[in-house]
Amino acid sequence: MCKQSRAVGLALAIVALAAVGASAQNPVFAVYFDPSFTLRETNCPGAGPGVLYVAGVGFNSLVTGVEFALSLPPAITWVADVNTPAVTIGTTPTGIAMGYTTPLNGYSTVELCRVEVLWACASCAAPYLDNEIIVIPSPRTGFLGWTDTSFTERPAAGLVSLVCPAGVAIELTTWGRVKALFSPSVEGGETHE
């Protein structure tokens, strides 16, 4: 009976550890098209200036520094990095490292910097369809990640954001037109399927 109790206890401990590991969130860096960090896909807004918002999600710690780079598509031309801390080395396209004198609250989504850009596209047409903005490791060091309050380097993942994704409508329509696509056509009183 004692061996059976130990086996059950060990099994429960393994399940509990697996559940904790499965619920652990890996930190990610992402580019958003809005300051509230909700849009990672957009249609081309037309040629002109714009802003990208780079944020970190899932640190679950205070953040003292970050390092990453951005791979930008043909639809976007980099202009400047703004809203960066005083201790900043490099640029987002070439690899940027930033140190924060006051740690960022990584227990919620946190803005890392903003990127001023020029949109090169006038509409969602080739070659601007499915243009990817990818957060990548810094080419300078090969590191993509952050540091905690003990200045320990921690890895993060980079997400992809899309300009003119194939699934985003490029023409305005009405609900009636959408319904008409899926309803049977009627000719001469007959329903065709």
C-alpha positions in Angstrom: 0.0 0.0 0.0 2.9 2.3 0.8 4.5 1.8 -2.6 1.1 2.5 -4.3 0.7 5.8 -2.4 4.2 6.9 -3.4 3.5 6.0 -7.0 0.3 8.0 -6.9 2.0 10.9 -5.2 4.9 10.9 -7.7 2.4 10.8 -10.6 0.5 13.8 -9.2 3.8 15.7 -8.7 4.8 15.1 -12.3 1.4 16.2 -13.6 1.6 19.4 -11.4 5.1 20.2 -12.7 4.0 19.6 -16.3 1.0 21.9 -15.8 3.2 24.6 -14.4 5.6 24.2 -17.4 2.8 24.2 -19.9 1.2 27.4 -18.5 4.5 29.3 -18.5 4.5 32.0 -21.1 7.5 32.6 -23.3 8.2 36.3 -23.7 7.7 37.7 -27.2 8.5 40.9 -29.1 6.0 42.1 -31.7 5.3 45.0 -33.9 1.9 46.6 -33.7 0.1 49.1 -35.9 -1.7 50.8 -33.1 -0.6 52.3 -29.7 -3.0 50.0 -27.8 -1.1 46.9 -29.1 -4.0 45.1 -30.7 -3.3 45.2 -34.5 -0.6 43.1 -36.0 -2.1 43.0 -39.5 -3.1 46.0 -41.6 -3.7 47.1 -45.2 -1.4 49.7 -46.7 -2.5 53.1 -45.5 -1.1 54.8 -48.6 2.2 56.5 -49.2 3.3 58.8 -46.4 4.6 58.8 -42.8 3.6 56.3 -40.2 4.5 54.8 -36.8 5.1 51.2 -35.7 4.9 50.2 -32.1 7.3 47.6 -30.8 6.2 45.9 -27.6 7.1 43.0 -25.4 4.6 40.6 -23.9 5.0 37.9 -21.3 8.1 38.9 -19.4 6.5 38.3 -16.0 9.4 40.3 -14.5 10.8 43.7 -14.4 12.8 44.5 -17.6 16.1 46.3 -17.5 17.1 45.9 -21.1 16.2 44.5 -24.5 17.9 43.6 -27.7 16.4 42.8 -31.1 16.2 43.9 -34.8 13.4 44.4 -37.3 13.3 43.0 -40.7 11.2 45.5 -42.7 9.4 44.7 -46.0 9.4 46.7 -49.3 6.2 48.5 -48.2 8.0 50.3 -45.4 11.1 52.5 -45.2 12.7 53.1 -41.8 13.1 56.7 -40.8 14.0 56.8 -37.0 13.5 55.1 -33.7 11.8 57.2 -31.1 10.6 56.9 -27.5 13.9 55.0 -26.7 15.8 55.2 -23.4 18.9 57.3 -23.0 21.0 54.2 -23.2 20.4 53.0 -26.7 22.9 51.5 -29.2 22.1 50.9 -32.8 18.8 51.1 -34.7 15.9 48.7 -35.2 16.9 47.7 -38.8 20.6 47.1 -37.9 20.1 45.8 -34.4 19.2 47.8 -31.3 20.1 47.4 -27.6 18.3 49.5 -25.0 18.9 49.8 -21.3 16.3 51.2 -19.0 17.4 53.2 -15.9 14.0 52.6 -14.4 13.0 48.9 -15.1 9.9 48.4 -17.2 6.9 46.6 -15.7 7.0 43.4 -17.7 4.0 41.9 -15.9 1.9 43.5 -18.7 2.4 44.4 -22.3 5.2 47.0 -22.4 6.2 49.4 -25.2 9.8 49.0 -26.1 10.1 51.8 -28.7 8.3 53.4 -31.6 9.6 53.3 -35.2 8.9 56.2 -37.5 8.5 54.9 -41.1 7.5 56.0 -44.6 4.9 53.9 -46.3 6.1 53.2 -49.8 2.8 51.5 -50.9 -0.2 53.2 -52.3 -2.5 50.1 -52.1 -2.5 46.4 -51.4 -1.2 45.2 -54.7 2.0 43.4 -55.8 4.7 43.6 -54.5 3.1 44.7 -51.2 0.9 41.6 -50.6 1.8 39.6 -47.5 4.7 41.9 -46.6 6.2 40.7 -43.3 7.6 42.7 -40.5 9.7 40.3 -38.4 11.3 40.8 -35.0 14.7 39.0 -35.4 17.9 38.6 -33.4 20.3 41.5 -33.5 22.7 41.0 -36.4 25.4 42.5 -34.2 25.2 39.9 -31.4 22.8 37.2 -32.6 20.7 37.9 -29.5 16.9 38.3 -29.3 15.8 38.9 -25.7 15.9 40.9 -22.5 17.5 41.3 -19.2 15.9 41.1 -15.7 16.8 43.0 -12.6 19.8 40.8 -12.0 20.9 41.7 -15.6 20.6 38.0 -16.6 20.1 37.7 -20.3 16.8 35.9 -21.1 15.8 34.8 -24.6 12.5 35.9 -26.3 10.7 35.0 -29.5 10.0 37.4 -32.3 6.6 37.5 -33.9 5.6 38.4 -37.5 3.2 41.3 -38.4 1.7 41.6 -41.8 1.1 44.4 -44.2 -1.6 43.6 -46.8 -2.3 40.0 -45.6 -4.1 37.9 -48.2 -7.0 37.4 -45.8 -7.7 41.1 -45.3 -10.4 42.6 -47.6 -9.1 45.3 -49.9 -12.5 46.5 -51.1 -15.4 47.8 -49.1 -18.6 45.7 -49.5 -22.0 45.4 -48.0 -23.4 42.5 -45.9 -25.9 41.9 -48.7 -23.1 41.3 -51.2 -21.4 38.9 -48.8 -24.7 36.9 -48.3 -25.2 36.8 -52.0 -21.9 35.0 -52.5 -23.2 32.1 -50.4 -26.9 32.0 -51.3 -28.3 29.9 -54.1 -29.0 31.8 -57.3 -32.6 32.0 -58.6 -33.3 32.0 -62.3 -36.8 31.6 -63.8 -38.2 30.5 -60.4 -35.6 27.6 -60.0 -33.0 27.4 -57.3 -29.6 26.3 -58.6 -27.0 24.9 -56.2 
